[in-house]
């Protein structure tokens, strides 16, 4: 069975003061609320996806061919690998692109 979290737990993650704000946030991010008795529950995976959406959008725009690798390093908390790849990508951007010349 899937684990769900309460709106109170989501409000702590988001640092919101009340459940109404959490409900609005969930609706804006297309996260369904699951009723269980008098409580509303949320899938924590969908909360995490919504929170990381802007980060993914940023790295996709900045590193279109390497964003998946960067994201996987981020998700596995491989700080050394993440920093190493960023340094490598930044150095590539600073170097002029090699264009072969043909001498007639």
N, C-alpha and C positions, 0 to 999 in steps of 0.2 A: 504494500500500500504506500502511496505517495505521501510524503510529509508536507504539511501546509503550515503556514505561520499566521498568527493573528494580526489584525489591523494595528494593535498596540505595538507588536514587534516591528511592523513595517514603519510605523510612526517614529520609532526609536532609530531605525536605520536612516530614514529620511530627515530626522530631526524636526518632525512636525509636531505641533502641540495637540492636535485633536484628530479623531478618526474621520471626521467629515473631510478634512483636507486630504487624508490618505485615500478616501473613496474617490475624490475628484482626480487625484493624481493617477490612480489605477485606471479610471475611465479614460483619461487623456492618453495613457500609454497602452490602452486596449488589454488590460489585465483583468480577467474575470474574477469576480468575488464568488466564493463557494460558501453557501449557507450551511451551517452545522449547528442546529439548535438555535440559540439566540446570538451566536457568533458568526461573523463573516471571516472567512479564511482566504489566504492568497498563496499561490504557488511561489516559493522563494526563487526558483529558477527564472521565472518571468520578471520578477523584481530586479534580479541581477542583470538580465538582458537589457531591461529598460535603462538601468543605471550606466551600463557600459556602452550604450548605443552611440553617444557623442564621442567617446574615446575611439571607437571603431571607425566612425565617420572621419575623425581627424587623421588617424593613421592611414586610412584608405586614400585620403586626398594627398597626403604628404609622401607616402611610399606605396604607390599603387601596385607595384609588382612584388613587394615584400611584406605587405600588411599582415597576411595570414601568419607568416613566421613570427613577426613581431608580436602579434596578438597571442600566439601560442606560448611564446616566451613569457609574456606578461601573465597569462593565466597560470602557468606553472611556477611563477615567481622566480624565474631564472634571471636574476639581476645581472649577473656577469654576462650571460649570453645576450640579453637585451641590450645592455650598454655596448657590448662589442659590436653587435650588428649595427646599432645606431651610428657608432663611430665610423665603421666601414662605409655605411651609406652616405654619411656626411662628407667623408673624404672623397668618395666617388663624385659627388656633386661639385666639389671644388676643382677637380681636375677637368681640363678641357676634354671634350669628347674627341677620340681619335678618329680622324677621317683620312683614309688612305689617299694618297695623291698618285696619279699616274703621270709619269713624265713621257711626253711623246717623243 
